[in-house]
Amino acid sequence: MGQTAYADVNVIPLNAERNLQLRIGNLVFTDSCQFLASSLDNLVKTLKKSGPDRFVHTTGYFGNAEEYFEKGCYPYDYMIDETKFDETALPLKESFFNKLTNEHLSDDQYEREKNI
């Protein structure tokens, strides 16, 4: 009848205080911060122990090169609009500064990004 009733509300609880997902009619709210049990970096490291053959798409496109099985760095604060994608050179190391964590990229991390 075009109205939402209590029967249209579904909750997937994470624990007594937090919810993983809240569904109201066709609208779904997912707590993506709690969606994975661990960070994506840790999940990749764990899966990597099983062998690179578990990364079907990665090995299919890039082979077994070690650098493709680790979390990289991305200049989120530098990429302010789509024109940045037209640049052909890697941004300067200072462009990788992370305002959220207030951290600079290490020399080793920047060299890795240049190689990739």
PEDA-V652263 format. One record per residue. N is the residue number from 1. RES is the residue in three letters. OMEGA is omega in whole degrees, 0 to 359 (* if undefined). NEAR is the number of other ideal C-beta (glycine too) atoms within 8 Angstrom. Layout:
[[N:RES:OMEGA:NEAR] [N:RES:OMEGA:NEAR]]
This chain:
[[1:MET:179:2] [2:GLY:179:2] [3:GLN:178:4] [4:THR:179:6] [5:ALA:179:5] [6:TYR:180:4] [7:ALA:180:4] [8:ASP:182:8] [9:VAL:177:9] [10:ASN:180:7] [11:VAL:171:8] [12:ILE:184:8] [13:PRO:173:8] [14:LEU:173:8] [15:ASN:184:5] [16:ALA:185:3] [17:GLU:186:3] [18:ARG:179:8] [19:ASN:177:9] [20:LEU:182:10] [21:GLN:177:11] [22:LEU:181:10] [23:ARG:176:10] [24:ILE:184:8] [25:GLY:179:6] [26:ASN:183:3] [27:LEU:183:6] [28:VAL:174:7] [29:PHE:180:8] [30:THR:177:7] [31:ASP:186:11] [32:SER:178:5] [33:CYS:179:4] [34:GLN:186:8] [35:PHE:178:7] [36:LEU:182:7] [37:ALA:182:2] [38:SER:178:6] [39:SER:179:6] [40:LEU:178:7] [41:ASP:179:8] [42:ASN:179:8] [43:LEU:178:10] [44:VAL:179:11] [45:LYS:179:9] [46:THR:180:8] [47:LEU:180:9] [48:LYS:179:11] [49:LYS:178:6] [50:SER:179:5] [51:GLY:182:6] [52:PRO:180:9] [53:ASP:178:6] [54:ARG:179:8] [55:PHE:188:10] [56:VAL:184:7] [57:HIS:179:6] [58:THR:180:10] [59:THR:178:11] [60:GLY:181:6] [61:TYR:189:5] [62:PHE:183:7] [63:GLY:183:5] [64:ASN:180:5] [65:ALA:187:6] [66:GLU:186:6] [67:GLU:179:8] [68:TYR:180:9] [69:PHE:179:9] [70:GLU:177:9] [71:LYS:178:5] [72:GLY:178:7] [73:CYS:180:9] [74:TYR:181:6] [75:PRO:184:9] [76:TYR:183:7] [77:ASP:179:9] [78:TYR:184:9] [79:MET:186:9] [80:ILE:177:5] [81:ASP:186:5] [82:GLU:179:5] [83:THR:179:6] [84:LYS:179:10] [85:PHE:179:6] [86:ASP:180:6] [87:GLU:182:7] [88:THR:181:3] [89:ALA:175:4] [90:LEU:177:5] [91:PRO:178:9] [92:LEU:182:5] [93:LYS:181:8] [94:GLU:181:6] [95:SER:181:9] [96:PHE:179:15] [97:PHE:183:9] [98:ASN:181:11] [99:LYS:182:6] [100:LEU:180:5] [101:THR:181:5] [102:ASN:183:5] [103:GLU:173:6] [104:HIS:176:8] [105:LEU:179:11] [106:SER:178:6] [107:ASP:179:6] [108:ASP:179:6] [109:GLN:181:10] [110:TYR:177:12] [111:GLU:178:8] [112:ARG:180:11] [113:GLU:178:12] [114:LYS:179:7] [115:ASN:180:6] [116:ILE:*:7]]
